[in-house]
Amino acid sequence: MSSGNFLELCDFSQDELRALLDLSVQLKQLYKEGGRDTCLAGKTMAMVFEKPSSRTRISFQVGMAQLGGSSIYLRPEDIGGLGVREPIKDLMRVLNGYVDVVVARTFGHDSVVELAEYATISVINALSDYNHPCQAMADMLTIQEHLGDLSGRKLVYVGDGNNVARSLGAASVKLGLQFVVVTPKGYELDDEFLAKLARQDGSGSIECASDPAAAVHGADVIYTDTWTSMGQEEEKEKRIKDFTGFQVNNELLSKTGKNPMVMHCLPAYRGLEITDEVIEAQQKAIFDQAENRLHFQRALLKHLCG
């Protein structure tokens, strides 16, 4: 790997990301067959979370336990607030002496970067406001399982140009997908990130659009996420208004001319960004997607710490 950390997908080559997917497949098969790889026996993972979580916390803790290791969950109140009671660099220097890997789920991406700067152990970005690399890689694993080869697949993301959209864009460019991100005006991916993607290796592409009905034509996969992320609650009513016409529903799916797979990283706000009807019809893919957080993160922990 390019470094001992996992902060964003642009840090890695397409070959490195494919190797992580291959390891995820191998370990998933092993565990489904009842086998165990306890390569992290005696090792400990610290989870530093500013945001509450269900899938992220459970999948990392279960993955570490299945690899034979243990974990410690640190809530904001346990550490007096990340960077509040003591500088982030001091906390990280303490953790260096206690544990073998740190998994961080933060608001500001700068917090994850600073943890990594002062780390002598591996740091994993479990989510920041900037990106969500573990989610995107679990999503690539899910698409691969359901559709086969990733190369050339058209993945259309409908919604906010947020952390999930950024990581999906990076994964798509690296792994050969045609990624289309469809957002209302004012919610587009930022120009700085798009310029960064343009410099990446990989055979995939990214396109920005504003008309969902036109953008989804020919889509193999349609993906959506909440319109209002944690920390944006005061904007909820405005966002609901701004995202009118961006709901993933049967009418939108009919515009594809195909029978696309639908994905959602959860939690889903049924009746807003996606209808209950679509989720129930597509539940196999969506809940495979959630389960694959475990399988990718177990592979990531093995690679970084094993």
C-alpha positions in Angstrom: 0.0 0.0 0.0 1.0 3.6 -0.5 1.1 4.2 3.3 0.2 2.6 6.5 -3.0 4.6 6.7 -6.3 4.6 4.9 -7.5 8.2 4.7 -8.8 8.6 1.1 -8.9 6.6 -2.0 -6.9 9.0 -4.1 -3.9 8.0 -2.0 -3.9 4.5 -3.6 -3.4 3.1 -7.0 -6.0 1.1 -8.9 -3.9 -2.1 -8.4 -3.8 -1.5 -4.6 -7.5 -1.0 -4.4 -8.2 -4.1 -6.5 -5.9 -6.1 -4.2 -8.0 -5.0 -1.2 -11.2 -6.1 -3.0 -9.6 -9.5 -3.8 -8.6 -9.9 -0.1 -12.2 -9.0 0.9 -13.6 -11.7 -1.4 -11.2 -14.3 0.0 -11.9 -13.5 3.6 -15.7 -13.3 3.0 -15.6 -16.8 1.5 -13.5 -18.1 4.3 -15.8 -16.8 7.0 -19.0 -17.9 5.2 -17.6 -21.4 5.1 -16.9 -21.3 8.8 -13.2 -20.8 8.6 -11.3 -18.2 10.7 -8.2 -16.1 10.1 -7.1 -14.9 13.5 -4.1 -13.0 12.3 -4.7 -10.0 14.7 -4.8 -12.1 17.9 -3.4 -9.9 20.7 -3.9 -6.7 18.8 -6.2 -3.8 19.8 -8.1 -1.3 17.8 -9.2 2.1 19.2 -12.3 3.7 17.8 -12.3 7.5 18.1 -15.9 8.6 17.2 -17.2 12.2 17.1 -20.4 11.0 15.4 -22.7 8.2 16.5 -22.9 5.1 14.3 -24.5 1.7 13.9 -23.0 0.0 10.7 -19.6 1.6 11.0 -19.1 0.8 14.7 -20.6 -2.7 14.5 -18.8 -3.8 11.4 -15.3 -2.6 12.6 -15.8 -4.2 16.0 -17.1 -7.5 14.7 -14.3 -7.5 12.0 -11.6 -7.0 14.6 -13.1 -9.7 16.9 -13.3 -12.2 14.0 -9.6 -11.5 13.2 -8.8 -12.4 16.8 -8.2 -8.9 18.1 -10.0 -6.6 20.5 -11.4 -3.1 20.4 -12.0 0.0 22.6 -14.8 2.4 21.7 -14.1 6.0 22.6 -17.0 8.4 22.7 -16.5 12.2 22.6 -17.2 12.4 26.3 -14.5 9.7 27.0 -11.8 12.0 25.6 -13.4 15.3 26.5 -14.1 16.1 22.8 -11.6 15.5 20.0 -9.1 18.3 20.2 -10.9 20.1 23.0 -9.6 18.8 26.3 -6.2 18.1 24.8 -4.6 18.6 21.4 -5.2 15.9 18.8 -1.5 15.4 18.5 -1.2 14.6 22.3 -4.1 12.1 22.1 -2.6 10.4 19.2 0.8 10.1 20.8 -0.8 8.4 23.8 -2.7 6.0 21.6 0.5 5.1 19.8 1.7 3.5 23.0 -1.6 1.7 23.8 -3.1 0.2 20.6 -2.2 -1.1 17.1 -4.7 0.8 14.9 -7.0 3.8 15.3 -10.3 4.0 13.5 -11.7 7.6 13.4 -15.1 8.9 12.6 -15.1 12.7 12.6 -16.7 15.8 11.4 -13.7 17.7 10.0 -11.4 15.8 7.7 -8.5 17.8 9.1 -8.9 15.9 12.4 -8.3 12.5 10.7 -5.3 14.0 8.8 -3.8 15.3 12.1 -4.3 12.0 13.8 -2.3 10.3 11.0 0.4 13.0 11.1 1.3 12.1 14.6 0.7 8.4 14.4 3.3 5.6 14.5 0.5 3.1 13.9 -2.2 2.8 11.2 -5.1 5.3 11.1 -8.3 4.5 9.2 -10.8 7.1 8.1 -14.2 5.6 9.0 -16.0 8.8 7.8 -15.3 12.5 7.7 -17.3 15.3 6.3 -15.0 15.2 3.3 -15.1 11.5 2.3 -16.1 8.0 3.3 -13.6 5.6 1.7 -14.6 2.4 3.6 -18.2 2.8 2.4 -17.2 3.3 -1.2 -15.0 0.2 -1.2 -17.7 -1.9 0.3 -20.0 -0.6 -2.4 -17.5 -1.6 -5.1 -17.4 -5.1 -3.6 -21.2 -5.2 -3.7 -21.4 -4.1 -7.4 -18.8 -6.7 -8.3 -20.7 -9.4 -6.6 -24.0 -8.5 -8.2 -22.9 -7.5 -11.7 -19.4 -9.0 -12.3 -16.6 -7.0 -13.7 -16.6 -3.4 -12.5 -15.0 -2.0 -15.6 -17.4 0.0 -17.8 -20.3 -0.1 -15.5 -22.4 3.1 -15.3 -23.0 4.2 -11.7 -25.3 7.2 -11.3 -25.4 8.9 -7.9 -28.5 11.0 -7.3 -28.4 13.5 -4.4 -26.0 15.7 -2.5 -22.4 16.0 -3.6 -21.3 14.9 -0.2 -18.6 12.7 1.4 -20.1 9.5 -0.1 -20.3 11.0 -3.6 -16.6 12.0 -3.4 -15.5 8.6 -2.4 -17.7 6.9 -5.0 -16.2 9.2 -7.6 -12.6 8.3 -6.6 -13.4 4.6 -6.5 -15.1 4.8 -9.9 -12.2 6.6 -11.6 -9.7 4.2 -10.1 -11.6 1.0 -10.9 -12.9 1.8 -14.3 -16.6 2.8 -13.8 -18.4 5.5 -15.6 -19.6 7.7 -12.6 -22.3 10.3 -13.1 -23.1 12.5 -10.1 -26.5 14.3 -10.4 -27.1 17.1 -7.9 -29.3 20.2 -7.6 -27.6 23.6 -8.2 -25.5 24.5 -5.2 -24.9 20.9 -4.1 -22.3 19.9 -6.8 -19.0 18.3 -6.1 -16.4 21.0 -5.6 -14.0 22.1 -8.4 -10.9 21.3 -6.3 -11.9 17.7 -5.8 -12.8 17.3 -9.5 -9.4 18.6 -10.5 -7.8 16.2 -8.1 -9.7 13.3 -9.7 -8.6 14.4 -13.1 -5.0 13.8 -12.1 -5.6 10.2 -10.8 -4.6 7.0 -12.6 -7.4 4.7 -13.6 -9.6 4.0 -16.6 -12.9 5.3 -15.1 -14.6 8.7 -15.7 -16.7 11.2 -13.8 -19.5 13.4 -15.2 -21.5 16.1 -13.3 -25.2 16.5 -14.2 -28.3 18.3 -12.9 -31.2 16.4 -14.6 -31.8 13.0 -13.0 -34.2 11.7 -15.7 -31.6 12.2 -18.4 -28.6 11.2 -16.4 -29.9 7.7 -15.4 -30.4 6.5 -19.0 -28.4 3.3 -19.4 -27.4 3.1 -15.7 -26.3 -0.2 -14.3 -26.5 1.1 -10.8 -28.4 4.0 -9.2 -27.2 5.2 -5.8 -28.6 7.7 -3.3 -27.9 8.9 0.2 -29.6 11.1 2.7 -30.1 14.7 1.7 -29.3 15.9 5.2 -26.2 14.6 6.9 -25.3 14.8 10.6 -24.5 18.4 11.5 -26.8 19.8 8.8 -30.1 19.4 10.7 -30.8 23.1 10.6 -30.8 23.0 6.8 -33.3 20.1 6.6 -36.3 21.9 5.4 -34.4 23.9 2.9 -32.7 20.8 1.6 -36.0 18.9 1.2 -37.2 21.8 -1.0 -34.0 22.1 -3.0 -34.0 18.3 -3.7 -37.5 18.2 -5.1 -37.3 16.0 -8.2 -34.2 14.1 -7.0 -36.0 11.2 -5.3 -35.1 7.7 -6.4 -38.5 6.2 -7.2 -40.0 3.8 -9.8 -40.6 6.7 -12.2 -36.9 7.5 -12.2 -35.9 3.9 -12.6 -38.1 3.6 -15.7 -36.0 6.3 -17.3 -32.9 4.0 -17.3 -34.2 1.7 -20.1 -32.7 -1.2 -18.0 -33.4 -3.0 -14.8 -30.8 -1.2 -12.6 -29.4 -2.2 -9.2 -30.3 0.4 -6.5 -27.9 1.2 -3.7 -28.2 3.2 -0.5 -25.5 3.5 2.2 -28.2 3.8 5.0 -29.8 5.0 7.1 -32.5 5.7 4.6 -35.2 8.3 5.0 -38.0 6.5 3.2 -40.2 8.9 1.4 -37.5 11.6 1.0 -34.4 10.5 -1.1 -35.9 7.1 -1.8 -39.3 5.5 -1.7 -40.2 2.6 0.6 -41.4 0.7 -2.5 -37.9 0.9 -4.2 -36.0 -0.1 -1.0 -38.2 -3.1 -0.5 -37.8 -4.2 -4.1 -34.0 -3.7 -3.9 -33.4 -4.9 -0.4 -31.1 -7.7 -1.4 -28.5 -5.3 -2.9 -28.9 -2.6 -0.2 -28.5 -5.0 2.7 -25.7 -6.9 1.0 -24.1 -3.5 0.7 -24.4 -3.0 4.5 -23.0 -6.4 5.2 -20.0 -5.8 2.9 -18.8 -3.0 5.2 -17.8 -5.9 7.5 -16.0 -7.9 4.8 -14.1 -5.0 3.3 -13.1 -3.6 6.7 -11.9 -7.0 7.9 -9.7 -7.2 4.9 -8.4 -3.6 5.5 -7.5 -4.4 9.1 -5.7 -7.6 8.1 -3.7 -5.7 5.5 -2.8 -2.8 7.7 -2.1 -4.6 10.9 -1.5 -8.2 10.0 
